[in-house]
């Protein structure tokens, strides 16, 4: 077995733990004063949250549709995820049906964490020959519209430019 590892800086660790505990329906696997992680089996994910009080959220200068996603494989699973997060008190800020984007047609919903990171949950329902950008966002494929401020009871933090080191691995 393997799992993807994602490391996310967070301004308020407790607030982020609260959000991700509800999103993934489990408590963190490890918690320290400045760190928490979730080692999940389904989805196979190791999510690390690292406290950085100076972090001010996702930098809009680098926002070109960057987000995290969980691909689900049937409509029932998508429906169950959506119902579970709503029952936990965190609300999707966008729900889309039969949206064409990134060479596929999909049903999806979007969540936003307290630092403004987007999470897309989707089921691909068909392939598409072109990436048509006909989701409710304008001009960027696989990017939600601006979040509703009441989504999940969390207000996005004011984004200010923050240097971020990003490394890419090509396969």
Protein Blocks (a to p, Z undefined) as FASTA:
>chain_A
ZZdddddddfblmlmmmmmmmmnopacfbdcfkbccdddfbdcddddddddfkbgbjafk
lmgoiacddddfbfklmmmmmmmmmmnopacfbdcehiaeehiacdddddddfkopacdd
dddfbdcfbdehlafbehiahiacdddfkgghiacddddddddddddddZZ
